[in-house]
Amino acid sequence: MTDCKKSPSDSGEIVKPENLAADGHFTAEVMHMLGKVSDPQVSPDGSRILFGVTYTSIEQNKGVRQLFVMDIDGGSRTQITHSGKSCSNARWLDDNTILYLSGGQIYKMPAGGGKAAKVSDVEGGISEFKLSPDCSQLLYVSAVKNHTAPTDVYPDLDKATVRTIDGLMYRHWDHFVEEIPHTFIASLKDGKLGEGKDILDGQPYELPTEPFGGLEQLSWSPDGSKVVYSCRKLTGIDYAFSTNTDIYLYDVATGECENLTEGMPGYDTEPVFSPDGDCIAWCSMARARYEADKVRIFVMNLENRNKIEITADFKYNGSIPVWSADQRYLYFASLVEGVQEIWRYDMDAMKMERVTPQHEWYDFDTPTVLADRLITTNQSMMRPSEIVSVSLADGSWKQLTHENDDILAKLEQPTVEERWITTTDGKQMLTWIIYPDGFDASKTYPAILMCLGGPQGTISQSWSTRWNYRLMSSQGYIMVLPNRRGTTAFGQEWCEQISGDYIGQNMQDYLRAADAMLAEPYVGKMAAVGASYGGYSVYYLAGIHQGRFSAFIAHAGIFNEEHMYEVTEEMWFPDWDNGGIARPDEVQAGAPWSDNPVARRHYDNSPHKLVKNWDTPIMVVHGELDYRVPVDQGMAAFNAAQMMGVPSKMLLFPDENHWVLKPQNSVYWHRQFFDWLDRWCK
């Protein structure tokens, strides 16, 4: 039984701190202790919303997520769990009962709070679950063994620690692949979970796909007789070089399985049944081995297997589709010109319609569709996510939760500006500018140029505890946030230009944004910072910037492209972007040993070959569990800076991956980040 009604001191519950930011100054500590609202779930009768809020203790170095219920209009908010363990994946079982995960098992409790009863006892635990429409079954994800232990070969060597590896991919993101996720189907009867049936029946594939896939990759049919799911049924080197996930239709009773997207070689993901069960919708990328192709939305008639692309004339990417109850509309979120909006496709009129207001600086997430409104979350550069209700009549929206309003009202208020900068090839580039609180154009301020990771992605109106633009501006810096070539919210041509041309136009976009701001009389010294591909950008700019920047910070950055190709894990990514785009039908066309001229140009201009030009202070940050951009990339860059006599510092986090996530590590990182920039730019 979980602790649901004990006092914070008894249960270990982390609560929202009082008098946070009493001095009005926004710090990393304040940022982490803001409540984090997530995962709104509307009750079956449409009257209430179940959601979670995570509260963080820097002292305890962790966050704990509690569950809340409120009326559909935001009233009568009630906290229903008070646990020392996070309560996640909360779902309505009926209008008066919920299920949720805690400690790797499923619990049931009254929707108004009270005693919780354990529903599951799955060996190895459950990471996620999804109820069937009639709540008589559920899908759950659990890990299965996927490696050879020493005792599997030699039973007498029970103290041996060796890993035996005979193929790719043996590590992924931040872990060695010794177990993989499988999805199981089980009955739910009399408050207990039945024995699970493995959908993959012991096959050596992931379901859902790692490292970030979840049960959004599986969908129940309305009658619970079938499941449609996305899976990459490949192993070894084929897996490492492929993005070919397909959509499969699985019969629950017989276990029969059919590939619905045979011959579609790119990512096919996020399938969802229509309310009548006659159709499915899903997201699809056209090309193999390219993780940043345009995300299209398809609809298939399951009776005749005919499919249509509903986004053929839509310039931007789609995302997880959501059906309206009458099946007339498909709703989805899309990044459009730097802001994430909600759109819908009218199946009758066969046209695309914007739902949320245009030119409003909030990112909206995938919605739940009700008769007259959408329930979703939105966020901006100025505040974290809150639950909102969007009117289907006119797109206007109302904020339903106000988790951090009282704290944010105390803080300095930076100003965000949308600026369009002309690039060297005559195009217009959206660059967000954030000015510190009390900005005075007659004074001089240091500036930070933000180099985006990805390389495909977007600087939109998002909020993050890893790279928080409001926090940076609140330390007295003007933030310069260019959506350079390679960003995804401006059409596929803008996104795709960067592949095979890391050293080209996008670097000129950065320099043009820097020059435009350095020309302003109120901008003094400027630093360039970034993570992942943003770290690559920092290392490269350090060799070509010609005095524009006074300091650099590279986090988890690519330094030596040749070595990176040979030690990263998802091989389809460097192969395509390093030159494979020029030879799409040739696997390893982006390899360092390829004779492809695009690949040769790419490697000949790797950042590590420009170290002789480095003369500007640089700080390197890396996690030792980073297997996407392994830690020796950061170590090599720091060593090179030291040998060149460049003022330099390195932060290594033994227990972090590609991101710095643990609260105390993050606070330390932020303190060092600002100390370094203040030293060289203020």
Secondary structure, DSSP 8 states (H G I E B T S, - for coil): ---SSS-HHHHT-----TTTTTTS---HHHHHHS-EEEEEEE-TTSSEEEEEEEEEETTTTEEEEEEEEEETTS-S-EE----SS--EEEEEEETTEEEEEETTEEEEEETT----EE----TT--SEEEE-TTSSEEEEEEEEE-S--HHHH-TT-TT-------SS-SEETTEE-SEEEEEEEEEEETTEE---EETTTT-SS-SS-TTT--GGGEEE-TTSSEEEEEE----HHHHHT----EEEEEETTT--EEESSTT--S-EEEEEE-TTSSEEEEEE--STT-TTS--EEEEEETTT--EEETTTT--S---S-EE-TTSSEEEEEEEETTEEEEEEEETTTTEEEE-S-TT---EE---EE-SSEEEEEEEETTEEEEEEEEETTT--EEE---TTHHHHTTS---EEEEEEEE-TTS-EEEEEEEE-TT--TTS-EEEEEEE-SSSSB---S---SSS-HHHHHHTT-EEEEE--TTBSSS-HHHHHTTTT-TTTHHHHHHHHHHHHHHTSTTEEEEEEEEETHHHHHHHHHHHH-TT--SEEEEES----HHHHHHH-S-THHHHHHTTGGGSTTSTTTTSTT---HHHHHHHHT-GGGGGGG--S-EEEEEETT-TTTTTHHHHHHHHHHHHTT--EEEEEETT--SS--SHHHHHHHHHHHHHHHHHHH-
